[in-house]
Amino acid sequence: MFSIIFLQLSGGISSMLPFLAMILVLYFFMIRPQMTRQKKEKAFQAEIKKGGKVVTSSGIHGKIAEIHEADNTVTIETAAGKIKFERSAISMELSKKVNVSEKS
């Protein structure tokens, strides 16, 4: 009687094993790298300094002219003039992007 119950339970577990494996693969290849990328981006946005060259998420290149702590915005000086952005719209520092492309 116990062997019949054990066989039924092991059959249920083995049928769920591929589904559990897919969830693990999804977590380690998609969710976890995204979380680390978000942590790095958040740390970068917290350490933004005046005068740094940056690229916004929309692709605008410029230099940080002013930092407004009250409303969490940054004024970026571009060739066309000064534009005010949310701090979260700044994606990376320009010097880091140049260094990465030179290494490739």
C-alpha positions in Angstrom: 0.0 0.0 0.0 2.8 2.4 0.9 4.6 1.5 -2.4 1.5 2.5 -4.4 1.3 5.9 -2.7 5.0 6.5 -3.1 4.8 5.6 -6.9 1.9 8.0 -7.3 3.7 10.8 -5.5 7.0 10.3 -7.4 5.0 10.4 -10.7 3.5 13.8 -9.8 6.9 15.2 -8.9 8.6 14.0 -12.0 6.0 15.5 -14.2 6.4 18.9 -12.6 10.3 18.8 -12.8 10.5 20.3 -16.3 8.2 23.1 -15.3 10.3 23.9 -12.2 13.5 23.7 -14.3 12.1 26.3 -16.7 11.3 28.6 -13.8 14.8 28.3 -12.5 16.3 29.1 -16.0 14.0 32.1 -16.3 15.1 33.4 -13.0 18.9 33.0 -13.5 19.0 34.2 -17.1 16.4 37.0 -17.1 15.3 38.2 -13.7 18.5 38.1 -11.7 20.7 40.0 -14.3 18.0 42.7 -14.6 18.0 43.1 -10.8 21.8 43.6 -10.7 21.5 46.1 -13.6 18.9 48.1 -11.8 21.0 48.2 -8.6 24.0 49.5 -10.6 21.9 52.1 -12.4 20.3 53.3 -9.1 23.8 53.6 -7.5 25.0 55.6 -10.5 22.0 58.0 -10.3 22.7 58.6 -6.7 26.3 59.6 -7.3 25.7 62.0 -10.2 28.0 65.1 -10.0 27.9 68.5 -11.6 30.1 68.7 -14.7 29.9 65.0 -15.6 29.2 64.0 -19.2 26.1 61.7 -19.4 23.7 60.0 -21.8 20.0 60.1 -21.1 17.7 57.1 -21.7 16.4 58.9 -24.8 19.9 59.2 -26.2 20.7 62.9 -25.6 24.3 63.5 -24.8 25.3 66.4 -22.5 27.1 67.7 -19.5 25.4 68.2 -16.1 25.0 71.9 -15.4 22.8 71.8 -12.3 21.5 69.3 -9.8 18.1 70.1 -8.1 17.8 68.0 -5.0 14.4 69.4 -4.1 12.5 67.9 -7.1 15.1 65.2 -8.0 15.9 66.7 -11.4 19.1 67.5 -13.3 19.7 70.3 -15.9 21.8 69.0 -18.8 23.7 71.3 -21.1 23.6 70.2 -24.7 24.7 71.8 -27.9 21.1 73.1 -28.4 20.8 74.5 -24.9 19.9 73.5 -21.4 17.3 70.8 -20.8 15.8 69.7 -17.5 15.5 65.9 -16.9 14.4 63.6 -14.1 17.4 62.0 -12.4 16.0 58.6 -13.4 16.2 59.5 -17.1 20.0 59.5 -17.0 21.2 56.1 -18.2 25.0 56.2 -18.0 28.1 58.3 -17.8 29.5 59.1 -21.2 33.1 58.3 -20.2 32.1 54.8 -19.2 30.3 54.2 -22.5 33.4 55.4 -24.4 35.7 53.1 -22.3 33.5 50.1 -23.0 33.4 50.6 -26.7 37.2 51.1 -26.9 37.8 47.7 -25.1 35.6 45.8 -27.6 
